[in-house]
Amino acid sequence: MKESWKAHGLDRPGEVFKGHFGTFPTHLSRAPGRVNLIGEHTDYNGLPVFPMALRKEVRILFRPRDDALVRVRNALAEFPPRDFELSHRIEPYPPGDWGNYLKAACQALAQRLGPLRGLDALVSSSVPVASGLSSSSALVIAMAQALLAANELHLPLLELAEEMARAERYTGTQGGGMDQAIALGARQGHASRIEFKPLRLFHTPIPKGWSFVVAHTLARAEKSGPVQAAYNERAQSCREALALVSLALGGRGEEATESLSYRDLLLRFPVADLLRLGEDALPPLLFRRFRHVVTEAARVYAAEEAMAQGDLFTFGILMDASHESLRNDYEVSSPELDRLVELAREGGAAGARLTGAGFGGCMVALAHSGRAERVVASLAKGYFQGKVAGKALDEVLFLAEAGPGAEVTVL
Ligand code: GLA
């Protein structure tokens, strides 16, 4: 079932649009947020992830213009109006400004496709902001799709996903390509293993009787804010670790080392051998980062297999192991995330882990559907009581349903 406009804070969206621009919108572009089930901090290392799209989404009501102006209003007052001119070099707003996600999509498409006509747009979202559920990439994808449709242009899905993953680096985050790929390529009722270079998606139906519970720490993890430096630092450490391990392999007489990728390493060596190699070649901190990355990639394949077999127990164990690795080796958890994970397990979850970049944001837990309510109750009582109640609670603690990918409709 489609979400109502109420979840977007808009009762009569067409009227609101008209209030801003003096005329009604002609199109709706929508792109979902996502919850990553397993495979965290692997995508920018060229290794797989396993997310599903949410039913929560960014919506852009728009109307093409005859000139190159882009005028954007947001249903949320915390995001002020943003107007700019399309060109192949668009000056960014100051770091952290929400308008940079819009500009990221627009500049990339203008560079690729030449002069474009602009649009008037009204943005709304039911994806909690800065929560690790990819509201920002959903905005980038929704904007890109809107601009393409306004110009009656089309790019193949995987090409657009790759283009937008690159485009989003305009905002300063050295992100991988998971969020853009799942926002565009998701299949309803499925989780998707995403491989990179080249980008591919493999869908697995989510078994009946499996429920994914998502809970927000209430701590914002702004990808364009303080988290950005920590995130980029992790990516840099992974590159250094890879270079050192490659060098060590060269020292052992193994051939052509410089261009080795993490995927090459995993294809050539069993994980246990890689870990021995890494321990010898790397200083302790880099070794822990390296250990997370290679073990997490292995967990993605194991989890996909467990889902295909309907093996909830194993999937849960893998989620737990992922969280431990993210907490101890990758150091991207927080006391709040650890607490949510603990409460989910106490409530009877088969497994639980932080999802997204970490440093705040959300936790995801897997439970047998018969137990999901107990997991939710454990979280509500142990974490949210006295902090959030009523309708607001449904926004930060919910059962995630695997939704479809992005689309544009003519109104
Ligand atoms: C953020 C990035 C993704 C991915 C995750 C961590 O959400 O946007 O590309 O790297 O962090 O898995």
Residues whose N, C-alpha, C, O or C-beta is under 5 A from the ligand:
A	BS01	GLA	G39 E40 H41 T42 D43 G175 G176 G177 M178 D179 G356 A357
